[in-house]
């Protein structure tokens, strides 16, 4: 379970940073940065925060609401849309989202960022990359939950705008349902055109693309 061991190794203000949505064929990348006050953090968060992938959706929602409600947490969230992912590539878009999320924290700015993974975003403060950090650091775990819940909500909204792809269930990942819909409906403006299955669908004639291209 994550704890404050990494945070306690730094005397200044530490934020945890994580992202959601690097792998899907559609939708944005979302990053979150979270500063936790370890002296005031409620027990429900101290004992409940974990890697978002290890939690059920309903539990993630409860923890995200608690993060938003408590004065012991400060959140910054950033969204990078599909068109920008195509322009930058998904890694560049992810690092940009992380930088924007840290910037969204406002003042006082963190003096260290604990970032999940092995690629550091360009930040004004020092960065420490932590492999599987969402299972080690409470701050990163909080960021992973904030990013995941935010992105899932966005994909549910997009599912209502672009029906047929099953995004409320698959969150834009390349499931059999999603890939089949790409063939019959064609790509939407929310699809990442730099990803191979979407490029393949775009290779068909415009007359075959269908309603999926409607904004």
N, C-alpha and C positions, 0 to 999 in steps of 0.2 A: 504493500500500500504506500502511496506517496506521503511524504511528510515535509517538514521545513528544514531538513538537514542542509540542503544546498543553499537555501536562502540565508541560513544562519552563518554561513561561511563568508558572507559579504556584509560589511558594516553599514552600507548605505541602503537606498531604496531599490528593491528588487521587483521586477515584473516577470511574469511567466508569459510565454508567447507560443501559440500553436495555431494550426490551420485546419480547415476541412474542405474537401472537394478537389484535391489534385487529380484524382483518377477518373472522374465521370466524363461522359461524352457531352454533357449539356449542363448549363447553369454556371454560376460564378464560383470562384474560390473565395472563401471567407476566412479571415484571420482575426484572432482576438488576443489582446494583451490584458493581463490582470495583475493588479497589485493587491496583495492581501495584508491586512494588519494581523500578524500572528498572535498578538496579545489580546485582540478583541474578537477573533473569528468565532462565530457560533459553533457549538458542538455539532450541529447538523451538517455543517460544511467541513469542519476539521475531521470528522469521522466518516463523512460520506463522499467527499471528492475523490475521484479516481479517473483513470483513463476513460474517456467518453465511450470508447469501443467496448469497454467491460460493463457498461451500464445499459439497462433497458431504457427505451425512449421516455417512458413516463417518469422514470427516476431522473433522467437528465433534465426534463422540464422542471421538476421540483427543485433540483439543485440550481438551475439557472435562475429561477425566480428568487431563490434565497440569495444568490449572488447579487442580483439587482436590488434587493430590498435592504441588505445589510450595509451599514456605514463602514464595515470592516473590509469592504471590497470596492475597488475602483476598476471599471472596465473601459476598454477601448476596442471597438469593433470596426473592421473595414471589409468592403466587398469589392472584388475586381471581377468585372463582367466578362462574358465569353469573348467579345470582340477584342478586349484588351489582352486576354489570354492568348488569342491567336496572334496578336501583334508582337507580344513579348516572348512567347513560349510559356509553358505552364510553370516551370521553375521560376522564371523571372517574374511572372505574375504573382506567384506565391510569396516571394521575397518582398515584392512591392506591397502586397496586402499586409504582411507583417510589419513593415516599416510604417504604413499608414495607421495600423492599429496602435502601435506604440505612440505615434504622434497624437492619436485621438485621446490618449490618457490625460493630456493637458499638463498643468502644473500642480505639484512639483513633478518634474520629469524623473524617470528612474535613472539610477546611476549604474545599474547592471540589468541586462536582459538575459534570462534563462530561456533558450529557444529549443524547442523540440526538434530533433533531427541533427544533421551534420553540415548544414549549409547556413551560414550566418547572413541575415539581411543587413543592409547598410543602415546603421543607426548612429545617432549622435552619442550614444553611450556604449561602453564595452559590451560585448556579447559572449556568452558562454553557451556553446551548443551541447545538448544533452541527448544522447541516443536513448530512445524510449523514455524521454523525460516526463511524459504524462503519467507514467507509472512510478516516478521517483519524486517529483516535485509537486507540492500542493498548488503552487502558483501556475505551473504548466497544466496540471490537471484541470484547474478552473478554466483556463483559457481553452482547453480542448472541448470542454462542455459548452462554453459560450459560443465558440465557433460552430460546433456541430449543430446545436439547437437552432442558432440563427440561420444556418444554411438549410437545414431541413424545413424550416418554416417558409423560407423563400421558395424552395422547390415545390412545396404543397401549393403555394400561391400560383407558381408558374404552371403547375399541372392543370389548374382551373382555366388558365389562359390558353394552354396548348394541350387539349385533351387527346388521349389516344396513346401516349408514350408511357404512361404509368409512373410519372415522376413522383407522385405522392407515395409510391411504394418503393421504387428503385433509386430515387434521389438523383437521377440522371446517369447512373452507372449503366454499363453496356450489358444489361440482362437480355435474355432471349426475347422477352416482351418488347423491350426498347429497340433492339436491333430489327425486329420484325416490323415495328412501326416506322422505323427509318426507311425501310424499303417501300412501304405502302404509302406513307404520308410525306416522306421527304424531310430534309432538315428544316428546322425553324431558326429564327434569329438567335435563339438561345443555345444552339449547338456550336460546338467548338470545331470550326472548319479545318483546323490543323491536325485533328485527330483522325486516324486512318479510316475508321468505319464511316465517319461523316464525309470525309473526302470521297470515299467510294460512292456514297449516296448522291453527292453533288455531281458526280460524273455522269449521271443520267440526264436526259434532256429536260428542260424546264417544263415541257408539257406533261412529263411523267411525275413531276415532283408533288403536285397536289396541294392540299390545304395546309400542310405543315409549314409552308413558307409564309403564311399570312402573319403579319406582326400583331 
